[in-house]
């Protein structure tokens, strides 16, 4: 079972890099647990939190913002449809790139 993640409280505002990175890493763990988790609501809450972190921090240009946009779309696809192998692979790849870009920005 996944440990609860800290919910981002800044609705409509950017979050810090550290908060965004924490949400990204939690999403990576949630994706791994998605197919075997008994509590899908906990997984979906973690994914939604990561989605918010990525989307709230979107700005213009750069590799990090491209990663945020891609992970936002991929997370949305998983949250709002059946989690197929293709969607899981796509979101896993997008999260990995997002984490790499965030770590490179710290």
C-alpha positions in Angstrom: 0.0 0.0 0.0 1.2 3.5 -0.8 2.0 5.9 2.0 -0.2 9.0 1.8 1.5 11.9 0.0 1.4 15.5 1.2 -1.4 17.2 -0.8 -0.4 20.4 -2.5 -2.2 23.2 -0.8 -1.4 26.0 -3.2 -4.4 25.7 -5.5 -3.7 27.8 -8.6 -0.2 28.8 -7.6 3.2 27.4 -8.4 4.8 24.9 -6.1 8.5 24.7 -5.2 10.9 22.5 -7.1 11.3 20.3 -4.0 7.5 19.9 -3.7 7.2 19.1 -7.4 10.1 16.6 -7.3 8.4 14.9 -4.2 5.1 14.7 -6.2 6.9 13.3 -9.2 8.7 10.6 -7.2 5.4 9.7 -5.5 3.7 9.4 -8.9 6.4 7.0 -10.1 5.8 4.8 -7.1 2.0 5.0 -7.6 2.3 4.0 -11.2 4.2 0.9 -10.2 1.5 0.1 -7.7 -1.4 0.9 -9.9 -2.1 -2.6 -11.3 -1.7 -4.4 -8.0 -3.0 -1.8 -5.5 -6.1 -2.7 -3.6 -6.9 1.0 -2.9 -7.1 2.6 -6.3 -8.3 5.9 -4.7 -4.9 6.3 -2.9 -3.1 5.8 -6.2 -5.4 8.2 -8.1 -5.0 10.9 -5.3 -1.2 10.6 -5.7 -1.4 10.9 -9.5 -3.8 13.9 -9.2 -1.3 15.6 -6.9 1.5 15.0 -9.3 -0.6 16.3 -12.2 -1.3 19.5 -10.3 2.3 20.0 -9.5 3.3 19.7 -13.1 0.5 21.8 -14.6 0.8 24.6 -11.9 4.4 25.0 -12.7 4.1 25.2 -16.5 5.7 28.3 -18.0 7.1 29.1 -21.4 9.8 27.0 -23.1 12.6 24.7 -22.0 13.0 21.0 -21.5 11.5 21.0 -18.0 8.3 22.6 -19.2 8.1 20.2 -22.1 8.5 17.4 -19.6 5.8 18.9 -17.4 3.4 19.2 -20.4 4.1 15.6 -21.5 3.6 14.2 -18.0 0.4 16.2 -17.5 -1.1 14.6 -20.6 0.2 11.1 -19.7 -1.1 11.3 -16.1 -4.5 12.6 -17.3 -4.8 9.7 -19.8 -4.1 7.2 -17.0 -6.4 8.9 -14.5 -9.3 9.2 -16.9 -9.2 5.8 -18.7 -8.3 2.2 -18.4 -4.6 1.9 -17.4 -3.4 -0.1 -20.4 0.2 -1.3 -20.7 0.8 1.4 -23.4 -0.5 4.2 -21.1 1.5 2.9 -18.1 4.7 2.7 -20.3 4.0 6.2 -21.6 3.4 7.8 -18.2 6.4 5.9 -16.6 8.7 7.3 -19.3 7.2 10.8 -19.0 7.7 10.7 -15.2 11.3 9.6 -15.5 12.1 12.5 -17.8 10.2 14.9 -15.5 12.2 13.8 -12.5 15.5 14.0 -14.5 14.7 17.6 -15.6 13.7 18.6 -12.1 16.8 17.2 -10.5 18.9 19.0 -13.2 17.2 22.2 -12.2 18.0 22.1 -8.5 
